[in-house]
Amino acid sequence: MHLGRDQWATLFDSFEREAFRLETLPVYSVEGEKEEFEEFLATGKLDLPEDDPWLLKVQAFHNSGRRIRRVHIVTRPLSDYLRYEFAAYRYNVAAGEDVRILDLTDRDNPGLPDQDFWMFDESRIVSMNYRADGSQISRDLLEDPDLRQYRQWKDLALSLATPFSEYSTD
């Protein structure tokens, strides 16, 4: 089922225990980030305000006992967008998000999909679909996903990934 903006927001906000994201792309083209990304490219710095909507959401979930976890699969050299996203991850982690990096630069993919997804409470899967340039095509709530497979992917990604605070970009 295709999720429009309001349906997506309602679904996202309804998770009870954990939201897990697998990210696989070196670039995401998010309209709302365009100016911020351009400023980062020009200065090499990212200063997110305390009232950033995502950070407030993460903090609220964290304070209510709900977890957001993310594994981003990367290969080096890091794209400009990944350098920007890593600058943002500092804030995400401080707000309570568990962000991890799985660097596959010198190793084979251990069996993870090349498809982004969110898993909510290990029971609902949303496939995140993108064009080659990182622009989003759709968010689709999967009707009858193989939950065992998605749980295995989540566990594998988390077990192999490095916590963002320990990951070195040098």
N, C-alpha and C positions, 0 to 999 in steps of 0.2 A: 504494500500500500504506500503510495507516494505521500510524503508528509510536507504540507505547506508550512510556512513560517510559524503560524499560530499552533498548528498541530504538533510541530516539532518542539516548540517551547513548552507546551503542556506535557508532552511525553517526557521530555528531559527533566522537568521539574518534579515529576511524579516518582522518580526512583526512590526506593526506601533505604537501601544499604550502600550500593556501590554502582558507579558508572565507570566503565572501562573503555578507553579509546586506543585503537591501534592506528597509527599514522604511518604511511608508507612513502609519501611523496617528498621530493626535495623542494617543492614550491607549492604554495597555495595562493591563489589569486582571490583575496577577500576584499571586496569593495570598501568596506568600513576601515580597512587597515592601510589603504593606499597612501594617504598623507603621512601617517606615522612611519610607514616603511620607507618612503622617500626621504624623510627627515633622518631616519637611521642611516640610510646610505650616504647622506651628505655629512653626517656628524660622527657616525660610529657609536652613537649613544641612544639609549631609550629610557625615557623617564615617564613611567605610567603614573597617572594621578591616583590618589587614594580612593577616589570614587569611581574607578574603572568598573563598568558593569560586570565583566567576567570575574574580576577579582572579588567584588562584593558577593557575587553568587557563590564562588568557591568558598569564601569565608563563611557564608551562611550555611552552606551544606556541611562544611567541616565542623562548625559550632553545633550543629544538630546531630552530629555523629554519623553523617553520611560521607562516603569517600569518593573522590574522583581520582582515578588512576589513568596514566597514559604511558604508552611506550611508543617512541618514534624511532623507526628504522632509518638509519642513515648510512651513507657511504661518503668518504672523503674524496676530493676536497668538498667542504661544505658550500652549498649554494649561498648566495647573498641572503636569500629568504631564510634559510636555516640559521644563519648567523643572527638575523633579526629575531627569529622565533626563539632562539636560545637566550637572547637578551630578555625576552618576555617571560621565558620559563623561570628566571630568577624570581620574578614577582609571583608567578603561579605557585611555586614551591613555598614561598613565604606566606601565601594566603592559605596553604593547606593542601594543595594538590600534590599527589605522588607522581612525579614526572621521571621517566627513565629513558635512557638512550640505548638502543641496540645498534652498535656500529658493525656493519658487515663489510667494511672496506677490504679486509684481507681474509675473508672467510665466506663459505657458501651459506646461502639461506638455509636455516635449519628446518625448514618445512612450514614457514609462516606464509600466509596468503599475501598477494600483492594488491590487496583490496582493503581500503580503510573501512573500519566499522566502529560502532559504539555497541557495547553490551550493557544492558541495565539489569541489575539484580540477577545476573546469570540466566535470565529468562526471556529477555526481549532483545532482538538484534536489529540494528539500523545500519543498512549498507550505505556508505557515503560514496557517492559517485562523482568523479571528476574528469574533466578533459585533460589532454596532455599538458596544457598550460597551467593547470592547477585550478581552473575555474570550476565551480561546482555545477554539476548537471542536476543532481537530485539527492534526496534523502529518502530511503525506502525502508519502511518497517517490513521485515521479512515475515511472511505468513507462517511458514512451517520450517524454520531453520533446524539444522542438525546441531542442537545445543551442546551436545557432547563435544563435537568438533570445535565449536567456538570456545568452549571452556578450556579445551586442550591448547588451542592457540594462545589464549590469554595466559594460561599457566606457563607455557613455554616461553612466551615473550617476556613475562615478568622474571622468570628464572634466569634468563640469559642477559637481560638488560642491566645497565649500570645506573644507579640512582643519579639523577642529574647533578646533584651537589658533588658527586665524586667523578663525574665525567670530565676529562680534559680535552679541550679543543686544540691543544698544542701539538 
